[in-house]
């Protein structure tokens, strides 16, 4: 087990809050003097920024109808702001049960230097999974759930529209299914290099292969959804992974949509896919996601940037402006907080 230096665990923690739409700030985060008997105290090593949901929260685009459903597990505050939001923290257990002490863990916690949570809210990293890669765990869990919802069959021609982190993870998982031909489709041509590192075929929308048996859309743009519908073969399913917040979306349900008998289906990670729900808990699903990350060294290509915790407000503002070459932005925490 590698050593993880620790500073004074009684020091006051710090957290990133969205203070107002489009503006974040670092604030003090007082901790109890010690965790309870069924709790752990975690010192953060890294966290990841969601380019989809988290940036919609940062921009203040969560519709009022979804304020309760879109709460993160350990969110503080209320939408639209001020709110402490996030769900991709990797840290080291400083205090807690003996079997968790000094172990690196993943937790669905916002960006905060250290925190206290119930012991069953942390998920030990499997041996061999670097903490730096584990920030992809929530995205991998979304990708797993998406493929459960999509239910691909052996030999399917699968198109994944949208080469962000979730789209790339879905395509990488799908490419490991026997006989399946997977094509990643994105308007950003430089994404081809990342696709190649994952062993994926790549195309821009105009050059994409038509007549896909299954299409998974993850671009977050209405134009991407239109491309997904266009690429679907007769009686194929188009799985919609993008969440648009309160932005209206024009869906082209005219033309050949009905004649080709297409199915447009939603997927969302908040519930385990219905076909698995009777047997799979959220914890079991997350353990699967962590195991898949351990075996995916090539997925390091998805972590394309890192920045210290103190720069997180500026990083959120930059990502909200576009930053098309950034996939997963990792935040690194100081040894002393």
N, C-alpha and C positions, 0 to 999 in steps of 0.2 A: 504494500500500500504506500503510495507516495506521501511525503510529508506536506502538510498544508499549514504554513506558519499562521499563527493566530495572534491578534492583538488583544487588548483588554476587553473581555466580553461584556463588561458592564458599561462600556462606552455607549453613548446615545447613537441610535441608528439614524440614517438619513434616507429619504425616499423621494422619488420623482412624482410630482403631481401635475396634472393638466389644470392650470389655474384658470384659464379661460380658453375659448375656442382659438386654436392656433398658437397657444403660448403655454409652455411648461416651465416648472421651476423646482429646484431642490429644496426640500423642507425637512426640519427635524422630525424624527419619528420615535418618540419615547417608548421604551420597552419596560415591561414588568421587571422586577428585580431578579426573578428567576422563573424558568418554565415550570409548569405544573407537572405532576407525576405521569400524566399521559401526553405530555407535550415535548417538543424538541425546539432547541434554538439553533438556527442555521445562519452561518455567515456566508453571504453571497460571494461566489467566484465570478460568475458570468450571468448575463441574461440576454434574451433575444427580443427583437422588435418585430411584431407582426406588421408586414407591409399592407395588409388588408384591413382587418377589423380595428387594429390599434390606431392606425392613421385616420380611419373614419371617426373614431372617438376623439382623437386629437383635433380634428377639424370641427367637431361639434355636430356630426351628421347622423347621430343615432336618433331615429324617430321616436317621439314620445310613446308610441304604442309598444316599443321594444325596450323601454328603459329597464323593466324588471327582467325580461328574458335574456338581455345581453349583459347582465352583471357578471363580472369575473368572480371566481370562487372567493378571493380575499380582497375584493374591491373595497375601498373606502370612498365616501362621498357619493354624490349622485350625478347622473347625466343632466345636462351637458357638462357642467363644471361647477366648482372644483371637484376633481375626481382622481383617485390613485388607481391606475388601471394597468394591467399586464398579466401574463400567464406563462412565462417561460424563464424561470429562475433555476440556476444550478448553483449549489453551494455545498458547504461542508458542515456536518452536524457538530456543534460545539458542546451542547448539553442535551442529555436525553437518555433513553434506555441504552443499556450496554451494547445491544446488537446493532445500534445505529451510530454509536459514538465514533467520530472521526471519519465517517463514511461520506463519500460524495453522493449527493441526492439531487433529484429533480423535484420541483414543486411548482404548482400553478399559482405563483405569487407575483405581484407587481414588482417593479424595479425598486429595490430597497437593499441597503447594505447588509442588514441582518434582521431577522424576524423570528417570532415564536408562533408555531402552528401545532395542531394535533399531530401526534406521531404518525398516524395513518394517512396524513396528507403529503408525506414525503415518500419518494420512490427511489430506493437505492439504485445507483447506476450499475449495470452488469459489468463484471470484470472485463476489461479491454475496451470499454467505451470512454474516450477522452471527454472530460467535462466540457471542453470547447465545442465539441460536436453535439453534445447533449442538449444544447439550446434549441436544436431542431425538433425536440421531442413532441411538442404540441402540434407542430406542422405535420410530423409523421403520423401522429394519431389521427389527424384530419384526413390524411391520405389513405390510411387503412380503412377508416369508416367509409370514405368515398368508394373504394373498390368493393367493399361489402355491399353498399347500396347499388353500385353499378352491375355487380354480378357478371363479370366477363366470363366468356366460355373459351375453352381451349381452341386455339387457332384463329381467334377473332382478329380482325383488323381494327386497331384502336387508335383514334386520334385524340390527342390532348391539346386543347387550344388554350394557350396562356402559359408562358415559361417562367412564371414566378416560382417561389419556393414550393408551394403546394403543388402546382402543376408539374414541376420537375420531379417531386417525390412520387406523385401518382404515376407518372410515366415510367420512372425507374422501377417501381414495384410491378407495374403491368408488364414491363419488358422481361420480367423473370418468369412469367407464366408460359408454360410450354406451348410452342407453336404460334404465339401471338406476335403480330407485327405492329409495332408502336411507332407513331410519328408525333413528335412534338412540334407545335405550330405557334409561331410568335411573330409579331411585326418587327421586333427588335432583332435585326440580323446578327449582332454580336452574341446573342444567346446561343447561337450554333456551337460556339466553342465549349460552353458549359455542357450542352447536350452531348457533344462528342466525348467529353470526359466521363459521362455516365453511360456511354455506349448506346446513345439514342439517335435515331434518324431525326433530321430537322428540316422544316420547310417554312417559308413565309406563307401567309394565307393564300396568295395568288397561285402558289406552286404546290399547294398541299394535295395529297392524294384523295380523290373523292371516294364515295361508296364505302365509308367506314361502318363496321358492324356496331361499334360503340363509340360515342364521342363524349368526352369529358371536358367541360368548359370551366376554366379557372382564370380568365384574364381580368375579370372585374370591369369589363367594358361591354357596352351593348353591341359594338361592332364585332367583338369576339363571339358573342352569342349568335349573331347572324351568321358568322362563318361556320360555327359549330353546326347549326341547322342545315346549312348548305352542304356540308360534307357528309351528312348522315345518309346511309343507304335505306332502302325500303324497309319499313317497320323497325328501324333502328331506334335505340334510346339515346337521348342527349341528356347527360347528367349535369345539372347546374350547381357548381360549387361556389360561385361568386356571390358575395353579399354586398348590396349596393347602398345600404343604409336608407336614407330618405330620398336618394336620387331616383327620379323616374327613369324607366328603361323601356325603350321601344323594342318589342319582340316581333319579328316578321312571321306572323302566323298565317299569312296569305300565301300566294304563289303555290308551291307544291307541298306545303306542310301537311295538309289533309290527304292529298292524293297519295303521298308516300307513307301515310299512317304512322307518322313519327310520334314518339313518346318523349315529352319534356318532363324531367323528374328532378326534384330538389334533393340536396343532401346537406346535412348540418351536423357538426360534431357534438352538439350538446346532448344528443341522445344516441345511444348505441344503435347501429343499424337494425331495423326491425327483424331481419332474418336471424340475427345473432343475439338479440336482446334477452332471450330466455336463459342463456347460458353464460354470457359475457358481461362482467361488471366493467365500470370505467377503469378500475385499477388493473384488471387483467388486460384490457385493451392497451393501456399505457405501458404496461410491462412488455407487451408485444412490440410496441413502437420503439422502446428503448433497445430491445434485442435486435431489431432490424437495423437500427442505427449503429450498433456495435459491429455488425457484419458489413457495413457500408462505408469503407474507407474513402471511396470515390466521392461520397457526399460532402466531404470537406470542401469541395468546390462550391458548395452553396453558401458557405460563410465567406462573404466577399469583402467584409469590412469590420473593423473593430475600433472602439473608441473608449476612453476612460469614462467612468460613471459621471464625473462632474461636467462632461460635455454633452450629456444626454439631452437636455432641453434644446441645445443647438442642433443636435443630430436629428431629433424629431422634426424640427422646423425645416431642415434641409430635405429630409425624405418626403415631407409633405409637398415639396415643390416639384417632385418628380424623381430625380436620381435614378435613371433607368438602368445604370450599370450595377446598382447595389441590389443584391438578393437578400440574404439574411444579414442584418447588421448586428454584430455582437457587441455587448457592453461589458467591459472588464472592470472589476471592482478592486479598490485598493486594499492592501493588507492591513492598513490602519484606517479606521473610519471615524 
